[in-house]
């Protein structure tokens, strides 16, 4: 059986092919547009990344600059504080020397005006009158103005104020060895006790209980020497009070109360007497 081929049937495939070619062309254009849009998006993201990185680098640089400036400012402040502390230390030393000088002059006037009845402190404690701070005619007593005495005392006291307690103790001991009869001898002995007391406090704050106990026990011994060796000295009331404080920290409240009561009874006009009364109240006395 034969099929008849008409003219219309020959054109139909050609039309279909043309339509397919047109669709393919439209698809290519759409893909190209998508690719172009993607390229634009990638370019925008790249630009945003570069911009963000630049801003980040700028922020880091600013932070580093501020940190350097802050460090420099801290260094300047530390240097200023150090200078102020050194100035204060020098001022303390000057005032201490002035107080000691005034105390010596007061003692000299009191000794020259006494009529042999003894000093007020000596009569209170039942001991002999306070040794005169000036040399005796025989020259057996040394003056505080003896060459090297004042300088040695100031050097030792300066080390104490700087916290060099071990060095200060050695220097005050050397001062007492060389100048045992000066009016500042009782003060030198007192500062030895105060150095041990400060070392005990520092060790206690650092959690070194055994070292603190040993230093406080030494401070009690050195404070006691002030009263024993210089019963008429101006540092006796202070030494009694600080000895009591050390005894309190050593968990010996009864002994501390006894020392405080002795201070109140025998030195009622001293600056430490009101402090001793308050401390006795806190100890339940």
Helices and strands as residue ranges (DSSP letters): H 7-113, H 120-125, H 149-161, H 165-178, H 185-205, H 209-229, H 236-249, H 253-266, H 271-282
